Amino acid sequence: MTRSLPTVPRRTLGGLEVSALGLGCMGMSQMYGAADRSESLATIHRALDLGVTFLDTSDVYGEGHNEELVGEAIAGRRDEVQLATKFSLTHREGGGMTIDGRPENVRACVEASLRRLGVEVIDLYYQHRVDPRVPIEDTVGTMAELVQQGKVRYLGLSEASAASIRRAVAVHPIAALQSEWSLWTRDLEGEVLGVAREHGIGIVPFSPLGRGFLTGAINSQDDFAEDDWRRTHPRFTGEAFTANLRLVDAVRALAEEKGVTPGQLALAWVLAQGEDVVPIPGTKRRSYLEENVGAAGVALTAEDLARLGEIAPPGVAEGGRYADASYAYGNSPEPA
């Protein structure tokens, strides 16, 4: 991309000022095929240079590798960064994930994250998924202690249900809710979005490009590396894959009319959903980062938004978000 890039504006998540576009760092360590360490570090540095200062990682990405990578990248530039990480997920041997929201795990995880990141405080600390066995009051109560101790500045939840959000905010203010939201995943709009906004919680959409599908760069299974998890994702296999390609074709056609890429149009739609919305498209390459930043300069008219609403109404995508439907919008048990 040779043309000049737009200035990335600033937005606020429950009191935390961040860049309106963040950078999801997960793919630098897992899920989407091999990553190049030097290019990953260069991508983070380029992001900061372009004003994309909101970096998102987790202790589970690459089993700690991603936090170490991000920590290395921001060394000497900590004051420029709004740093978000997460806890509560671990990979099970043989596949699947374990969720642990116990207070003792919260305390152990934050210490490990601080060490790997090489920082004294985490700007935004999320519970990565709601533990179905531990009352959210216990988890968030312990997270609140971290704020009091100066180890964490703001608290967040990820993929929490409306009921879990209501109970969490009764314990401590929640600055941000991270959930999937894009043209092909609009479930959030059903109930959760309204509850979050009712409590002044900012929205951090992950996978705003439909796990890369909305960029138009994926046309067959052959476009995935052998170790790319999308090979087994419900939306990228069988008849669902073919059906979802029609959605991408419609997005591409409108993008061509506007003289932007499909990915920029898809990101611009997410950015247009409100000043409290800060998407975190993930990438491990500078070229894609710069394309994403270009979305900050794409102005959508009311007619554009209406057309996109017709192209991609809620429920448009074929296939589930995850193979395990219980993985999202988690509910917490009531306190004893």
Legacy VTK file of the C-alpha trace (Angstrom):
# vtk DataFile Version 3.0
C-alpha trace
ASCII
DATASET POLYDATA
POINTS 336 float
0.000 0.000 0.000
1.632 3.193 -1.147
-1.005 5.834 -0.510
-0.934 7.741 2.766
-2.746 6.146 5.660
-5.397 7.914 7.741
-4.818 9.054 11.291
-6.260 6.482 13.671
-8.702 8.279 15.989
-9.068 7.619 19.694
-12.000 6.080 21.529
-12.802 5.298 25.155
-13.598 1.954 26.726
-15.204 2.516 30.102
-12.664 5.218 30.970
-9.626 3.745 29.188
-8.608 5.775 26.126
-7.337 3.592 23.289
-6.819 3.727 19.544
-10.123 3.217 17.692
-8.543 0.228 15.984
-6.572 -2.304 17.982
-4.252 -5.128 17.019
-5.091 -8.724 17.860
-1.795 -10.557 18.342
-3.002 -14.162 18.709
-2.129 -15.238 15.165
1.513 -14.457 15.838
1.610 -17.519 18.088
-1.125 -19.988 17.104
-4.189 -20.982 15.098
-3.541 -19.529 11.639
-0.434 -21.342 10.430
3.212 -20.540 10.976
4.290 -17.024 11.925
7.628 -15.309 11.436
8.956 -13.857 14.692
10.817 -10.950 13.120
7.814 -10.012 10.971
5.520 -10.270 14.003
7.737 -7.903 15.986
7.942 -5.556 13.002
4.150 -5.627 12.695
3.689 -4.543 16.313
6.270 -1.772 15.900
4.579 -0.597 12.710
1.223 -0.606 14.494
2.556 1.721 17.182
4.089 3.995 14.540
0.693 4.244 12.822
-1.159 5.035 16.051
-2.582 1.556 16.640
-1.633 1.464 20.297
-4.252 -0.931 21.717
-2.631 -4.385 21.753
-4.549 -7.544 22.610
-3.034 -10.815 23.805
-3.758 -13.637 26.279
-1.837 -16.036 28.461
-3.279 -18.957 26.486
-2.045 -17.812 23.075
0.898 -20.041 22.322
0.932 -21.096 25.988
2.518 -17.801 27.037
4.535 -17.287 23.862
2.335 -14.440 22.670
2.665 -12.436 25.875
6.442 -12.844 25.733
6.453 -11.703 22.108
4.309 -8.656 22.857
6.447 -7.859 25.879
9.565 -7.958 23.741
7.951 -5.744 21.100
6.849 -3.009 23.512
10.044 -2.884 25.558
11.122 0.751 25.573
7.728 1.880 24.235
5.451 0.955 27.145
4.109 4.493 27.553
2.678 4.396 24.018
0.681 1.213 24.572
-2.697 0.305 26.008
-2.055 -3.321 26.867
-4.819 -5.904 27.195
-4.430 -9.537 28.152
-6.659 -12.310 29.454
-6.741 -15.287 31.782
-8.929 -18.321 32.612
-8.392 -20.547 29.562
-5.934 -23.420 29.251
-5.597 -26.084 26.579
-6.562 -29.597 27.630
-4.307 -32.465 26.694
-5.951 -34.189 23.773
-7.899 -31.102 22.693
-10.441 -28.668 24.031
-10.194 -25.956 26.660
-10.510 -25.730 30.431
-11.949 -22.594 32.038
-10.728 -21.661 35.518
-12.104 -18.573 37.247
-11.105 -19.531 40.799
-9.627 -16.684 42.848
-6.338 -18.524 43.337
-6.014 -18.933 39.576
-6.709 -15.246 38.982
-3.860 -14.316 41.313
-1.432 -16.836 39.818
-2.265 -15.888 36.222
-1.793 -12.156 36.647
1.654 -12.627 38.174
2.688 -14.877 35.296
1.338 -12.425 32.713
3.114 -9.461 34.271
6.347 -11.418 34.213
6.014 -12.553 30.594
4.958 -9.098 29.407
7.745 -7.425 31.356
5.439 -4.730 32.733
4.344 -3.509 36.145
0.681 -3.007 35.299
-1.803 -4.369 32.743
-4.117 -1.715 31.331
-7.084 -4.018 30.668
-7.399 -7.481 32.187
-10.141 -9.773 30.884
-11.651 -12.982 32.106
-11.276 -14.846 28.800
-14.374 -16.986 29.311
-16.900 -17.198 32.121
-16.312 -20.226 34.333
-19.547 -22.265 34.533
-18.487 -23.631 37.932
-17.276 -20.505 39.751
-19.611 -17.615 40.633
-18.560 -14.577 38.637
-18.750 -12.541 41.833
-15.788 -14.540 43.180
-13.756 -14.090 40.000
-14.448 -10.379 39.498
-14.038 -9.727 43.212
-10.499 -11.086 42.989
-9.846 -9.129 39.787
-10.962 -5.997 41.660
-8.262 -6.701 44.256
-5.698 -6.539 41.445
-6.903 -3.024 40.621
-6.528 -2.023 44.267
-3.005 -3.485 44.284
-2.028 -1.487 41.189
-1.383 -4.566 39.033
-4.330 -3.915 36.713
-5.994 -0.640 35.658
-9.319 -1.748 34.152
-11.346 -4.964 34.073
-12.955 -6.730 31.149
-15.014 -9.786 30.273
-14.995 -11.835 27.084
-17.966 -13.649 25.556
-20.010 -13.174 28.737
-23.795 -13.503 28.783
-26.087 -10.602 29.643
-26.805 -12.137 33.054
-23.103 -12.589 33.799
-22.421 -8.961 32.859
-25.142 -7.670 35.181
-23.742 -9.664 38.085
-20.150 -8.686 37.359
-20.814 -4.936 37.335
-22.479 -5.235 40.719
-19.029 -6.172 42.067
-16.765 -3.797 40.128
-17.054 -1.582 37.032
-16.337 -3.431 33.789
-14.622 -1.303 31.142
-14.855 -3.590 28.123
-16.597 -6.626 26.731
-14.680 -8.560 24.099
-16.898 -10.644 21.840
-17.050 -11.672 18.207
-18.852 -9.072 16.071
-18.706 -8.639 12.319
-20.879 -8.623 9.225
-21.240 -12.392 9.492
-21.520 -12.629 13.284
-24.166 -10.306 14.725
-25.387 -12.438 17.646
-24.107 -9.804 20.081
-26.835 -7.418 18.965
-29.611 -9.655 20.304
-29.338 -8.900 24.035
-25.745 -8.626 25.207
-24.922 -5.371 23.399
-27.768 -3.462 25.014
-26.882 -4.687 28.494
-23.222 -3.762 28.032
-24.121 -0.269 26.874
-26.584 0.135 29.713
-23.612 -0.194 32.059
-21.188 1.974 30.085
-19.110 -0.978 28.911
-17.104 -0.518 25.718
-17.258 -3.192 23.032
-14.113 -4.834 21.653
-15.064 -6.983 18.646
-12.656 -9.802 17.888
-12.605 -11.433 14.449
-14.184 -8.325 12.867
-13.038 -9.686 9.496
-14.792 -13.011 9.969
-11.535 -14.845 10.748
-10.161 -13.485 7.483
-13.102 -14.614 5.370
-14.489 -11.114 4.785
-11.223 -9.967 3.205
-12.114 -11.954 0.104
-8.730 -13.674 0.131
-10.130 -17.118 0.975
-11.765 -18.980 -1.880
-11.141 -22.636 -1.082
-9.777 -24.940 1.603
-6.496 -24.901 -0.312
-5.967 -21.347 0.924
-5.379 -22.679 4.451
-2.096 -24.041 5.749
-2.201 -27.643 6.974
-2.110 -26.499 10.606
-4.707 -23.722 10.186
-7.622 -24.411 12.542
-10.113 -22.991 10.052
-9.850 -26.253 8.129
-12.213 -27.744 10.730
-14.261 -24.641 11.554
-18.021 -25.085 10.923
-18.203 -22.021 8.670
-15.225 -22.995 6.539
-16.249 -26.549 5.679
-18.696 -28.277 3.380
-21.836 -26.566 2.146
-21.463 -23.767 4.696
-18.211 -22.682 3.056
-19.861 -22.434 -0.353
-22.863 -20.557 1.031
-20.686 -18.095 2.911
-18.690 -17.306 -0.230
-21.844 -15.667 -1.618
-21.821 -13.233 1.306
-18.207 -12.341 0.576
-19.019 -11.798 -3.097
-21.712 -9.276 -2.162
-19.356 -7.438 0.202
-16.672 -7.397 -2.487
-19.069 -5.865 -5.033
-19.958 -2.961 -2.731
-16.297 -2.492 -1.784
-15.377 -2.158 -5.446
-18.032 0.546 -5.859
-16.456 2.491 -3.006
-12.884 1.929 -4.166
-11.808 0.050 -1.019
-10.947 -3.549 -0.227
-13.597 -5.958 1.114
-11.738 -6.110 4.413
-11.693 -2.329 4.749
-15.419 -2.183 4.090
-16.101 -4.904 6.672
-13.952 -3.124 9.259
-15.517 0.246 8.485
-18.938 -1.306 9.186
-17.790 -2.428 12.635
-16.254 0.984 13.375
-19.547 2.618 12.375
-21.500 0.718 15.030
-20.665 3.294 17.708
-17.984 5.415 19.328
-17.770 2.795 22.079
-16.688 0.094 19.602
-12.996 -0.760 19.162
-12.367 -3.731 16.849
-9.130 -5.677 17.134
-8.428 -7.280 13.762
-5.586 -9.731 14.069
-2.667 -9.979 11.725
0.960 -11.044 11.748
2.025 -9.063 8.666
2.659 -5.356 8.147
0.941 -5.313 4.758
-2.368 -6.504 6.224
-1.987 -4.164 9.190
-1.684 -1.203 6.833
-4.717 -2.342 4.872
-6.688 -2.535 8.122
-5.578 0.929 9.185
-6.936 2.193 5.878
-10.413 1.307 7.136
-10.210 4.191 9.600
-10.478 6.539 6.636
-13.497 4.846 5.017
-16.671 6.904 5.502
-19.899 4.942 5.170
-23.133 6.719 4.281
-26.522 5.800 5.675
-27.225 4.162 2.315
-24.012 2.112 2.562
-24.967 0.902 6.030
-28.468 0.032 4.866
-27.107 -1.973 1.951
-24.686 -3.823 4.207
-27.563 -4.549 6.555
-29.419 -6.159 3.666
-26.348 -8.084 2.519
-25.502 -9.334 6.004
-28.521 -9.400 8.325
-28.198 -11.154 11.694
-27.897 -14.894 11.179
-26.673 -14.634 7.584
-23.653 -16.918 7.996
-24.009 -20.661 7.573
-22.446 -22.771 10.321
-21.816 -22.161 14.002
-19.228 -19.809 15.465
-17.586 -22.737 17.217
-17.887 -26.496 17.003
-18.928 -26.326 20.678
-21.834 -23.885 20.988
-21.417 -23.651 24.784
-18.087 -21.863 24.321
-19.720 -18.449 23.860
-21.912 -16.173 26.006
-21.065 -18.027 29.178
-23.242 -18.111 32.268
-21.935 -18.247 35.801
-23.460 -20.251 38.671
-25.173 -18.352 41.463
-23.106 -17.770 44.622
-23.591 -20.363 47.356
LINES 1 337
336 0 1 2 3 4 5 6 7 8 9 10 11 12 13 14 15 16 17 18 19 20 21 22 23 24 25 26 27 28 29 30 31 32 33 34 35 36 37 38 39 40 41 42 43 44 45 46 47 48 49 50 51 52 53 54 55 56 57 58 59 60 61 62 63 64 65 66 67 68 69 70 71 72 73 74 75 76 77 78 79 80 81 82 83 84 85 86 87 88 89 90 91 92 93 94 95 96 97 98 99 100 101 102 103 104 105 106 107 108 109 110 111 112 113 114 115 116 117 118 119 120 121 122 123 124 125 126 127 128 129 130 131 132 133 134 135 136 137 138 139 140 141 142 143 144 145 146 147 148 149 150 151 152 153 154 155 156 157 158 159 160 161 162 163 164 165 166 167 168 169 170 171 172 173 174 175 176 177 178 179 180 181 182 183 184 185 186 187 188 189 190 191 192 193 194 195 196 197 198 199 200 201 202 203 204 205 206 207 208 209 210 211 212 213 214 215 216 217 218 219 220 221 222 223 224 225 226 227 228 229 230 231 232 233 234 235 236 237 238 239 240 241 242 243 244 245 246 247 248 249 250 251 252 253 254 255 256 257 258 259 260 261 262 263 264 265 266 267 268 269 270 271 272 273 274 275 276 277 278 279 280 281 282 283 284 285 286 287 288 289 290 291 292 293 294 295 296 297 298 299 300 301 302 303 304 305 306 307 308 309 310 311 312 313 314 315 316 317 318 319 320 321 322 323 324 325 326 327 328 329 330 331 332 333 334 335
